[in-house]
Every structure is written in C-alpha cells, then in structure tokens.
Amino acid sequence: MKKVVGSGKFVFEAIEGWGQLPPDFSYEGQIPGLALDSQDRVYVFTRGKYPVIIFDRTGRFLGSWGDGMFTRPHGLCIGPDETIYCVDDEGNAIRQFTLDGKPLSAITVAQPSQTGYKPGYPHSVARSGPPFCYPTDLALSAGGDIYVSDGYGNARIHRYSPDGKLSLSWGQPGNGPGEFVLPHGLCIDKAGRIYVADRENKRIQVFSPEGEFITQWTDVYCPNKMVIDDEENMYVAEMGLVVQGDADHPQFFPDAPHGRITVRNLSGDILAEWGALDPMGTGLYYAPHCMGLDSQKNLYVGEVAGSFSRGRAAHDKPVLNKYVRL
C-alpha cells in the first residue's frame, strides 16, 4: 500500500528504506548530510566506515569514498561546478573534493576557538569567536561566496570568498535578532538572502548577504536544514521537541511537537507538512537532519535517529527516505 504524505500541490509517496547498501556497509543510524549532483546522483554523508556513499536516483549503489578523511561528518553541499563541500564538525574543517573524492581545498583551523562551549551543551556558548568551533553547514551564493554556520560550539555565520578568504562574520549567543543558539543549517534564495536554522531558538532567521537581520520565522520545531526548489518553495527539516535537554540529561516528551517536514513559501507560510504520526511508536525517533531535491522534484531526507534518540531507536529504523512527487 502506498504511503502518501503532504497536501495540495505538494503530495508525495514515501519510500522508506530507499537506497540498498552492500552487505559490509552501514549508516550507523546517522545520516547528517545529503546532496545531489546535476545527474541526480545522491551523495549521502554518514558516520559509518564509508562516509560518502553514492546512489543513483533509483537507489542503486554506485560507490563510496572518504574512509579516514573526517573526524565527524556533518553538512554536505555540491556547487554548480560539481565539486562537493564536506563539513567536518569535530574536525573543525570545510573540505572540498571532486565528486569522486579527490581533495581540492580545505578551510581548517589548528584548534577550535574558545567560546566556553561544553560539547553537548549548546547553551554553554558564552561568547562568539573566530572560525571554527564545531561548524555545521555551508551554502554557496550565486557569486561563489561560501557561507558557513559555526554552529555547535559557536554562534556565528562566516562568509568566505570563493578562494577561501574570510570576509565577514556575524552573530552572538542569545535569542535576539542576529543572535543564535546552535545555527545549524543554511540556504540562500535567488535574491541572495541567507536563511539560518537557529535550531535551539526554534526559529529560522533571514539575513541580507551582508549579515543584516531582515526577519524571522518562529513557528518552527528545531529546524535542522532547508532547501529551496526552482519555484522558490522552501523545504524545512524540523527535528521536533520530543527529545529535550543536554547530552547528559536527555528528557523525552512524547506529546510535544515531533519531527516533521514543512514546505513553505519565502514568507515562511506553511504550504504542506508531514511527520511522525505516532510519537509513542517508531515516530518518536523521526529526526530529519538533511535533505535534497532532484530534477524531478523528488525529495530525499536523511535522519539522525541513532544519536537523536540517545540509542533508543530500533536498530532497523530507516534513516534514509525518498519522497516521490505525485
């Protein structure tokens, strides 16, 4: 039986467990990053032995690379030049590769900046600092500028020129305009506006290319990642509020808003949404973290069910899903 989600113009068939892995491969319950190239090949960034796993649009395994190259994979982005940028949060690095894994360039720091951050405690960031302290994501402007959310241990957005030189940083810890508690995901619209998933403040903030605050959307349940389609509809992966608390003291609230995907216009209005229908069951661990769209308007979503559930998720919980546009 088909599982259909969404509404209005945004109706999809959910294909859970899409993408067949070879026998010795595993996602380790976590897919923090995902991106597609111009041929609709899907690049999945995992925390298993093979960090970058590649599928065609049908889910056929095409190959992998990246063993030993990353400390802890996080965000992923493919540029118009068909190079791939990988965000290594614990490695405090942005690394650029060819699509088959040949290293091209890197933005790295010798040690994380000193912000007061205690790993696993996003509210512990006492002050903003220079790059990096556990960066989370990046997005590319039409002119090739690289915007980085710096992220788990910082409260900053950094802009780099196409040749990797830092040109701008903004943000402070807090909940006011231009302040962040875990800036997690980024995307850029055709007008150049920067959208930041300010996850622990449960909002999306919108900025000019120069970091000037424009507006915010507050009806968001811990946003992780956003992507914008050719018609300027935004898809948002929202973690939900079922799991709260710090790394050492997680609390579970099954009746709280749970993980969902929303489709919005660029004013933030919700056009469609779907998510975990049973937060007491397998839906409790629905933790959308990353997403991508192919040329046929199909949506791919990666989850971090293993880490988000603090190990409570079922071992066979699907963490990679495809949504076929109907």
C-alpha positions in Angstrom: 0.0 0.0 0.0 1.3 3.4 -0.9 2.2 5.8 1.9 1.2 9.2 0.8 2.2 12.4 2.6 1.7 16.1 2.1 -1.2 18.1 0.7 -2.2 20.5 -2.1 0.5 20.8 -4.8 3.0 19.0 -2.5 1.9 15.4 -2.4 4.5 12.6 -2.2 4.7 8.9 -2.0 7.1 8.0 0.9 9.7 5.3 0.0 11.2 4.3 3.4 14.4 2.5 3.4 15.3 3.7 -0.1 18.9 3.0 -1.2 20.3 -0.5 -0.9 23.7 -0.8 0.8 26.3 -3.5 0.1 26.5 -6.1 2.9 29.5 -4.6 4.7 28.1 -1.0 4.7 26.2 0.7 7.5 24.8 4.2 8.2 25.4 3.7 11.9 22.0 5.2 12.5 23.1 8.6 11.3 22.9 10.5 8.0 23.8 14.1 8.9 24.4 15.3 5.3 23.0 14.7 1.8 23.3 16.4 -1.6 22.6 15.8 -5.3 24.6 16.5 -8.4 23.4 17.5 -11.8 22.8 13.9 -12.8 20.5 13.3 -9.8 23.1 11.1 -8.1 22.6 11.2 -4.4 25.6 11.7 -2.1 24.9 10.6 1.4 27.3 11.7 4.2 27.3 9.1 7.0 29.2 8.4 10.2 29.9 4.8 9.2 33.2 3.3 7.9 32.5 4.7 4.4 31.5 8.4 4.9 30.4 9.3 1.4 28.0 6.8 -0.2 26.6 7.4 -3.7 23.4 6.2 -5.2 21.6 6.8 -8.5 18.0 8.1 -8.5 16.6 4.5 -8.3 18.6 3.7 -5.2 21.3 1.6 -6.9 24.6 1.8 -5.1 27.3 3.4 -7.2 30.3 3.7 -4.9 31.8 5.3 -1.9 34.8 7.3 -0.6 36.2 9.2 2.4 37.4 6.4 4.7 39.7 8.1 7.3 39.2 11.6 5.9 36.8 13.0 8.5 36.6 13.2 12.3 32.8 13.5 12.4 30.8 14.2 9.2 28.0 16.8 9.3 26.9 19.0 6.4 27.2 18.5 2.7 26.9 20.8 -0.3 27.5 20.4 -4.1 28.3 23.5 -6.0 27.4 24.5 -9.6 31.0 23.5 -10.6 30.2 19.9 -9.5 32.6 19.9 -6.6 31.4 18.7 -3.2 32.0 20.5 0.1 32.0 18.4 3.3 31.6 19.9 6.8 33.6 18.1 9.5 32.3 19.4 12.8 34.7 17.8 15.3 37.5 18.2 12.8 36.7 22.0 12.5 37.1 21.9 8.8 35.4 22.6 5.5 36.9 20.3 2.8 36.3 20.5 -1.0 36.5 17.4 -3.2 35.8 16.3 -6.7 32.7 14.1 -6.9 34.8 11.0 -6.9 36.7 12.0 -3.7 39.8 13.8 -4.9 40.8 16.5 -2.4 40.8 20.1 -3.9 41.0 22.6 -1.0 40.2 23.0 2.7 39.5 25.7 5.3 40.8 24.4 8.6 41.9 25.7 12.0 44.6 24.3 14.3 42.2 24.2 17.2 38.6 25.2 18.0 38.0 28.8 19.0 37.5 29.4 22.7 33.8 30.2 23.2 33.2 28.5 26.5 31.4 25.7 24.8 31.0 22.3 26.5 30.3 19.6 23.9 26.6 18.5 24.1 25.5 21.7 25.8 24.5 24.2 23.2 23.6 26.9 25.7 27.1 26.8 27.2 28.4 29.1 24.4 29.3 32.2 26.4 30.8 34.3 23.6 31.2 34.2 19.8 34.6 33.5 18.4 36.5 33.2 15.1 36.3 30.2 12.9 35.7 27.4 13.9 34.1 25.7 16.9 32.3 22.7 15.6 30.8 24.0 12.3 27.6 22.5 11.0 26.7 23.5 7.4 27.5 25.7 4.4 25.8 27.2 1.4 27.1 28.9 -1.7 25.9 32.2 -3.1 25.4 32.8 -6.8 28.7 34.6 -6.9 30.6 31.7 -5.3 30.8 33.1 -1.7 30.9 30.4 0.9 28.7 30.9 4.0 29.4 28.6 7.0 27.2 28.1 10.1 29.5 27.7 13.0 27.4 26.1 14.9 27.6 23.6 17.7 30.2 25.5 19.7 29.9 29.0 18.3 27.2 31.5 17.5 28.4 32.8 14.2 27.9 32.8 10.4 31.1 33.2 8.4 31.4 34.3 4.8 34.4 33.3 2.7 35.3 34.5 -0.8 35.5 31.8 -3.5 39.2 31.4 -2.9 38.6 30.7 0.8 39.4 34.0 2.4 37.3 35.1 5.4 35.4 38.3 4.5 32.7 38.6 7.1 31.4 37.1 10.4 28.3 37.9 12.4 26.3 36.6 15.3 26.4 36.4 19.1 24.9 33.9 21.6 21.4 34.7 22.6 17.8 34.9 21.3 17.6 38.4 19.9 17.8 39.3 16.2 21.1 38.2 14.8 21.8 36.1 17.8 22.0 32.3 17.8 21.8 29.2 19.9 23.2 26.5 17.5 23.0 27.9 14.0 22.6 24.5 12.3 21.6 24.8 8.6 21.9 27.4 5.8 20.3 28.1 2.4 20.3 31.0 0.0 17.5 32.2 -2.2 17.7 33.7 -5.7 17.8 37.2 -4.2 20.8 36.3 -2.1 19.0 36.3 1.2 20.6 34.0 3.8 18.3 31.7 5.8 19.7 30.3 9.1 18.2 27.4 11.0 18.7 28.8 14.5 17.9 25.4 16.0 17.8 25.7 19.7 16.0 29.1 19.4 13.4 27.2 17.4 13.3 29.6 14.5 14.7 30.5 11.1 16.3 33.9 10.8 16.7 35.7 7.5 19.6 38.0 6.6 21.0 40.1 3.8 24.2 38.9 2.1 26.0 41.4 4.5 24.5 39.8 7.6 21.8 42.4 8.2 18.8 41.0 10.0 15.6 41.0 7.9 13.0 38.9 9.7 12.5 35.6 11.5 10.0 32.7 11.4 9.1 31.3 14.9 6.6 28.5 14.1 9.5 26.0 13.5 10.2 23.0 15.6 14.0 23.0 16.0 15.0 23.4 12.3 18.0 21.4 11.0 18.2 22.1 7.3 16.4 23.9 4.5 16.4 23.5 0.7 14.8 25.8 -1.9 13.4 24.5 -5.2 13.3 26.3 -8.6 9.9 27.8 -7.8 11.2 29.2 -4.5 9.4 26.9 -2.3 11.4 26.0 0.8 11.5 22.5 2.4 12.4 22.5 6.1 13.6 19.5 8.1 12.4 20.1 11.7 13.8 17.9 14.5 10.8 18.3 16.8 10.7 18.7 20.5 10.2 15.1 21.7 13.8 14.9 23.0 15.0 17.8 25.0 17.7 18.6 27.5 21.5 18.4 27.3 23.7 15.5 26.3 23.9 14.1 29.9 20.3 14.6 30.9 18.0 14.0 27.9 14.3 14.1 28.6 11.6 12.6 26.4 8.2 14.3 25.8 6.1 12.1 23.6 3.3 14.6 23.4 5.5 17.5 22.3 5.6 18.6 18.7 7.5 15.9 16.8 9.7 15.8 13.8 8.3 16.9 10.5 8.9 18.2 7.0 7.3 21.5 6.2 7.0 23.2 2.7 6.9 26.9 3.0 6.9 30.0 0.7 9.7 32.5 1.3 7.5 34.5 3.6 7.5 31.5 5.9 3.9 30.4 5.4 3.4 26.6 5.6 2.0 25.2 2.3 2.2 21.5 3.3 3.6 19.4 6.1 4.0 15.8 7.2 5.8 13.9 10.0 5.7 11.2 12.6 2.1 10.3 13.2 2.8 8.1 16.3 5.3 9.8 18.6 4.9 6.9 21.1 6.0 4.4 18.4 8.6 4.4 15.7 7.7 8.1 15.1 9.4 9.0 18.4 12.7 8.7 16.7 11.9 10.5 13.4 14.7 13.0 13.4 15.1 14.7 9.9 18.5 16.3 9.7 19.3 16.8 6.0 17.6 16.8 2.6 17.9 17.3 -1.1 15.8 17.7 -4.2 16.3 16.0 -7.6 15.4 17.4 -11.1 12.0 15.6 -10.9 11.1 17.4 -7.7 11.5 14.3 -5.6 12.8 14.8 -2.0 15.4 12.8 -0.1 15.7 13.0 3.6 18.4 11.8 5.9 17.8 11.2 9.6 20.0 11.0 12.8 17.7 8.6 14.6 20.5 6.9 16.4 22.1 9.9 18.1 18.8 11.9 18.5 17.1 9.0 20.4 20.2 8.6 22.6 20.4 5.0 21.4 16.7 4.1 22.0 15.8 3.9 18.3 15.2 0.5 16.8 18.3 -0.8 15.1 16.4 -1.2 11.8 14.8 2.2 11.9 15.2 3.7 8.4 17.4 6.7 8.3 17.3 7.4 4.6 13.9 8.1 2.9 12.8 9.2 -0.6 9.6 11.1 -1.2 8.4 10.8 -4.9 6.4 13.8 -6.0 2.9 12.8 -7.3 
